[in-house]
């Protein structure tokens, strides 16, 4: 059994992989003010409710983009599963190279996404991750991260409007009936959701053009299915892509435990 842990800016996701499937996936808020005891108690409760035993977990792989939480989650995992925790960073996966100016700056989740798509497809690919940030990670057919584009995620953009304006409300992430909003809610939905639709299509097109036209696109992240009109842009929409990349890393580094 393998445990993959993805610490994101909004949520921390724990996924248990067993017998070829993600048997359990749990999500907790990423709270930097909380100590190890908080996360340990939550994880113990999840294992108890699922009828699982910590000793069944043979491999633990951690990805974190929240530096303040990384040591907290590491201590939690070591307390429950022992010291042999794989923490993802540049150079962790032998078949993946990173062709950017400062490889240490790239998010561990983007490395996991890249590993996932390079293991599934041996061709140019852009991974569009709809999370707290909206990221575009371009991976070559040869297994090289060529670069990344980053901008605020959908929920982050809506929250920024709500927080920084006096009269604009926070609205649900739902496609409006028209690009011409008839009320404040529809106006924000049109601007954010339909605007991001065009943005995503445009960036994918530009990336494809820079790669000579040959590049598939894969979507992931909790909001990857919100803009339904984008679905035809992607060869696959997989909300577990990051976890699956962590699984591939764990199985490669600990093949004796698969």
C-alpha positions as CSV (number, residue, x, y, z in Angstrom):
1,X,0.0,0.0,0.0
2,X,1.3,3.5,-0.9
3,X,0.3,6.8,0.7
4,X,0.7,9.9,-1.5
5,X,0.4,13.3,0.3
6,X,-0.1,16.5,-1.7
7,X,0.2,19.7,0.4
8,X,-1.4,22.6,-1.5
9,X,-2.1,26.2,-0.6
10,X,-5.7,25.5,0.1
11,X,-6.0,21.8,0.9
12,X,-3.8,18.9,1.8
13,X,-4.8,15.7,0.0
14,X,-3.9,12.2,1.3
15,X,-4.4,9.3,-1.1
16,X,-4.0,5.6,-0.4
17,X,-3.1,3.5,-3.4
18,X,-3.8,-0.3,-3.1
19,X,-4.2,-3.1,-5.6
20,X,-4.2,-0.8,-8.7
21,X,-6.6,1.9,-7.4
22,X,-6.9,4.9,-5.2
23,X,-8.9,3.1,-2.4
24,X,-9.2,6.2,-0.2
25,X,-8.7,9.9,-0.7
26,X,-9.0,12.4,2.1
27,X,-8.8,16.1,2.0
28,X,-7.9,18.5,4.8
29,X,-7.5,22.3,4.9
30,X,-3.9,23.4,4.8
31,X,-3.6,25.3,8.0
32,X,-0.1,26.7,8.8
33,X,-1.1,27.6,12.3
34,X,-1.8,23.9,13.2
35,X,0.8,21.6,14.7
36,X,1.6,17.9,14.0
37,X,-1.0,16.7,16.5
38,X,-3.8,18.2,14.5
39,X,-2.9,16.4,11.3
40,X,-2.0,13.2,13.1
41,X,-5.3,13.0,14.9
42,X,-7.2,13.7,11.7
43,X,-5.2,11.0,9.8
44,X,-5.6,8.5,12.6
45,X,-9.4,9.1,12.5
46,X,-9.5,8.5,8.8
47,X,-7.6,5.2,9.1
48,X,-9.8,4.1,11.9
49,X,-13.0,4.8,10.0
50,X,-11.7,3.0,7.0
51,X,-10.6,0.0,9.0
52,X,-6.9,0.4,7.9
53,X,-3.7,-0.2,9.8
54,X,-0.6,2.1,9.5
55,X,1.6,-0.9,9.2
56,X,0.1,-1.7,5.8
57,X,1.6,1.4,4.3
58,X,4.9,0.5,2.7
59,X,5.7,3.7,0.8
60,X,5.0,7.3,1.6
61,X,5.5,10.1,-0.9
62,X,5.2,13.8,0.0
63,X,4.7,16.8,-2.3
64,X,4.4,20.3,-0.7
65,X,4.2,23.8,-2.0
66,X,3.7,25.3,1.5
67,X,7.1,25.7,3.1
68,X,5.7,26.4,6.5
69,X,3.7,23.2,6.5
70,X,6.3,20.9,5.0
71,X,8.2,20.1,8.3
72,X,4.9,19.7,10.1
73,X,3.5,17.1,7.7
74,X,6.9,15.4,7.5
75,X,7.0,15.0,11.3
76,X,3.4,13.8,11.2
77,X,4.2,11.1,8.6
78,X,7.4,10.0,10.3
79,X,5.5,9.6,13.6
80,X,3.0,7.3,11.9
81,X,5.0,5.5,9.2
82,X,8.7,5.8,10.1
83,X,11.5,7.9,8.8
84,X,11.7,6.6,5.2
85,X,9.5,9.4,3.7
86,X,10.1,10.4,0.0
87,X,9.9,14.2,-0.3
88,X,9.6,15.3,-3.9
89,X,11.9,18.0,-5.3
90,X,14.1,18.6,-8.4
91,X,16.1,15.5,-9.3
92,X,13.9,13.1,-7.4
93,X,12.9,11.2,-10.6
94,X,15.8,10.1,-12.7
95,X,14.0,10.1,-16.1
96,X,12.7,13.7,-15.7
97,X,15.0,16.7,-16.3
98,X,14.0,20.3,-15.6
99,X,15.1,22.8,-18.3
100,X,14.3,26.1,-16.4
101,X,16.6,28.7,-15.0
102,X,16.2,27.8,-11.4
103,X,15.0,24.2,-10.9
104,X,14.7,24.6,-7.1
105,X,11.9,27.1,-7.7
106,X,9.5,24.7,-9.4
107,X,6.6,23.4,-7.3
108,X,6.8,19.8,-6.2
109,X,3.2,19.3,-7.4
110,X,4.2,20.4,-10.9
111,X,7.0,17.8,-10.8
112,X,4.5,15.1,-9.9
113,X,2.2,16.2,-12.7
114,X,5.0,16.0,-15.2
115,X,6.0,12.5,-14.0
116,X,2.4,11.4,-14.3
117,X,2.0,12.5,-17.9
118,X,5.4,11.4,-19.1
119,X,4.7,7.9,-17.7
120,X,1.3,7.8,-19.6
121,X,2.2,9.5,-22.8
122,X,5.5,9.7,-24.6
123,X,4.8,13.0,-26.4
124,X,4.8,16.7,-25.8
125,X,2.2,17.6,-23.2
126,X,1.0,20.6,-21.3
127,X,-0.6,20.0,-17.9
128,X,-3.2,22.6,-16.9
129,X,-3.7,22.4,-13.2
130,X,-6.8,24.3,-12.0
131,X,-6.0,24.9,-8.3
132,X,-5.4,27.9,-6.1
133,X,-3.1,28.9,-8.9
134,X,-3.7,28.0,-12.5
135,X,-0.6,26.5,-13.9
136,X,0.5,25.3,-17.3
137,X,3.5,22.9,-17.2
138,X,5.0,22.0,-20.5
139,X,6.7,18.6,-20.7
140,X,8.5,17.4,-23.8
141,X,8.3,13.9,-25.3
142,X,11.8,13.3,-24.1
143,X,10.7,13.7,-20.4
144,X,11.9,17.3,-19.8
145,X,10.0,20.1,-18.1
146,X,10.4,22.9,-20.6
147,X,8.7,25.7,-18.6
148,X,5.7,26.8,-16.7
149,X,3.0,29.6,-16.9
150,X,1.3,30.7,-13.7
151,X,-1.6,32.9,-12.9
152,X,-4.3,33.2,-10.2
153,X,-6.8,30.3,-10.1
154,X,-10.5,30.7,-10.7
155,X,-11.5,30.8,-7.0
156,X,-8.5,33.0,-6.2
157,X,-9.6,35.5,-8.9
158,X,-13.2,35.6,-7.6
159,X,-12.0,36.0,-4.0
160,X,-9.7,38.9,-5.0
161,X,-12.7,40.8,-6.5
162,X,-14.8,40.1,-3.4
163,X,-12.0,41.1,-1.0
164,X,-10.7,44.2,-2.7
165,X,-14.0,45.8,-3.9
166,X,-16.7,47.4,-1.9
167,X,-19.8,46.4,-3.9
168,X,-18.9,43.2,-5.6
169,X,-20.1,40.0,-3.9
170,X,-18.4,36.6,-3.8
171,X,-20.2,34.5,-6.4
172,X,-20.5,30.7,-7.2
173,X,-18.2,29.3,-9.9
174,X,-20.9,28.6,-12.5
175,X,-20.9,29.4,-16.2
176,X,-23.3,32.2,-17.0
177,X,-25.9,32.0,-19.8
178,X,-24.3,34.9,-21.7
179,X,-21.1,36.9,-21.9
180,X,-23.3,40.0,-21.4
181,X,-24.1,39.8,-17.7
182,X,-27.6,41.1,-16.7
183,X,-26.8,41.3,-13.0
184,X,-23.7,41.6,-10.8
185,X,-23.4,37.8,-10.3
186,X,-23.6,37.0,-14.0
187,X,-21.2,39.9,-14.8
188,X,-18.5,38.4,-12.5
189,X,-19.1,34.9,-13.8
190,X,-18.9,36.1,-17.4
191,X,-15.7,38.0,-16.7
192,X,-13.9,35.3,-14.7
193,X,-15.2,32.0,-16.2
194,X,-15.6,33.0,-19.8
195,X,-12.5,35.1,-19.6
196,X,-10.5,32.2,-18.3
197,X,-12.0,30.0,-21.0
198,X,-10.4,32.2,-23.6
199,X,-7.2,32.5,-21.6
200,X,-6.7,28.8,-21.3
201,X,-7.4,28.1,-25.0
202,X,-5.1,30.9,-26.0
203,X,-2.2,29.7,-23.8
204,X,-2.5,26.2,-25.0
205,X,-2.5,27.4,-28.6
206,X,0.6,29.5,-28.0
207,X,2.4,26.6,-26.3
208,X,1.5,24.3,-29.2
209,X,2.8,26.8,-31.7
210,X,6.1,27.2,-29.9
211,X,6.5,23.4,-30.0
212,X,5.7,23.1,-33.7
213,X,2.0,22.2,-33.2
214,X,2.5,18.7,-31.6
215,X,1.3,18.9,-28.0
216,X,-1.5,17.2,-26.2
217,X,-3.2,18.9,-23.1
218,X,-4.2,17.2,-19.8
219,X,-6.2,18.9,-17.1
220,X,-6.1,18.3,-13.4
221,X,-7.0,20.1,-10.1
222,X,-10.2,20.5,-8.2
223,X,-11.7,23.1,-10.6
224,X,-10.7,21.3,-13.8
225,X,-14.3,20.5,-14.8
226,X,-15.9,23.9,-13.9
227,X,-15.6,25.4,-17.3
228,X,-17.4,22.7,-19.3
229,X,-16.7,24.3,-22.6
230,X,-13.0,23.6,-22.2
231,X,-13.4,19.8,-22.0
232,X,-12.7,19.3,-25.7
233,X,-9.3,21.0,-25.3
234,X,-8.0,18.1,-23.1
235,X,-7.2,14.5,-24.0
236,X,-7.9,13.7,-20.3
237,X,-9.2,15.4,-17.2
238,X,-7.9,13.6,-14.1
239,X,-8.3,15.2,-10.7
240,X,-6.0,12.6,-9.2
241,X,-3.1,13.3,-11.6
242,X,-0.8,14.8,-9.0
243,X,-1.4,11.8,-6.7
244,X,-0.7,9.5,-9.5
245,X,2.6,11.2,-10.3
246,X,3.6,10.8,-6.6
247,X,2.6,7.1,-7.0
248,X,4.9,6.7,-10.0
249,X,7.8,8.3,-8.1
250,X,7.3,6.1,-5.1
251,X,7.1,2.9,-7.2
252,X,10.2,3.9,-9.1
253,X,12.3,4.7,-5.9
254,X,11.0,1.7,-4.0
255,X,10.3,-1.0,-6.6
256,X,10.8,-3.8,-4.0
257,X,7.7,-2.6,-2.2
258,X,5.2,-2.5,-5.1
